[in-house]
Amino acid sequence: MWDGGRSFIADDKEAGVFNVTMTSVRYRDEDVYWCVIRQLGGDIKTRVQLKVSDTVTEVTPTDATMALNHD
């Protein structure tokens, strides 16, 4: 597990997944972030755009996040 203050990363190697949690998100956190899985033969990269609003919404996994879980 990694704790960056307001960002936390935890992985489940058996399930082949990891979770990123951002807390106390601010408007200035709105940006493009990259998820990178380093592996032999080439890295897997996925662009993640964070948009911050006052409206509370529930986020569900997308096909892109599910694809990262496959070997």
C-alpha positions in Angstrom: 0.0 0.0 0.0 1.2 3.5 -0.8 0.0 6.6 1.1 0.6 10.0 -0.4 -1.4 12.0 2.0 -4.6 12.4 0.0 -3.9 9.6 -2.5 -3.8 5.9 -1.6 -2.9 2.9 -3.7 -3.6 -0.6 -2.6 -3.2 -3.8 -4.7 -4.5 -7.3 -4.6 -1.9 -9.3 -6.4 -4.0 -12.5 -6.2 -6.9 -10.9 -7.9 -4.7 -8.9 -10.3 -6.3 -5.5 -9.4 -5.3 -2.3 -7.6 -7.4 0.5 -6.3 -6.5 4.2 -6.3 -8.4 6.4 -3.8 -8.2 10.2 -3.7 -9.6 12.0 -0.8 -10.4 15.7 -0.2 -10.4 16.3 -3.9 -10.0 19.9 -4.9 -10.7 21.8 -8.2 -6.9 22.1 -8.7 -6.6 18.3 -8.7 -8.5 18.3 -12.0 -6.0 17.0 -14.6 -5.0 14.1 -16.7 -3.4 11.3 -14.8 -1.8 8.1 -16.2 -2.1 4.6 -15.0 1.1 2.7 -16.0 1.7 -1.0 -15.5 5.4 -1.8 -16.2 6.1 -5.2 -17.7 8.7 -6.9 -19.9 7.9 -6.3 -23.6 6.3 -3.0 -23.1 4.3 -1.0 -20.6 0.5 -0.8 -20.5 -0.7 2.8 -20.2 -4.2 4.2 -19.7 -5.1 7.9 -19.6 -7.4 8.9 -16.8 -9.0 12.4 -16.8 -10.2 13.6 -13.4 -13.0 16.2 -13.5 -14.0 17.7 -10.2 -17.6 19.0 -9.5 -19.8 19.8 -6.6 -22.2 17.0 -7.6 -21.6 13.6 -5.9 -21.6 10.8 -8.4 -20.9 7.1 -8.1 -18.1 5.8 -10.3 -18.3 2.3 -11.8 -15.5 0.4 -13.6 -15.3 0.9 -17.3 -14.1 -1.5 -20.0 -10.8 0.3 -20.0 -10.2 -0.4 -16.3 -11.3 -4.0 -16.7 -8.9 -4.5 -19.6 -6.0 -3.5 -17.4 -6.7 -6.5 -15.2 -6.1 -9.1 -18.0 -2.7 -10.5 -18.8 
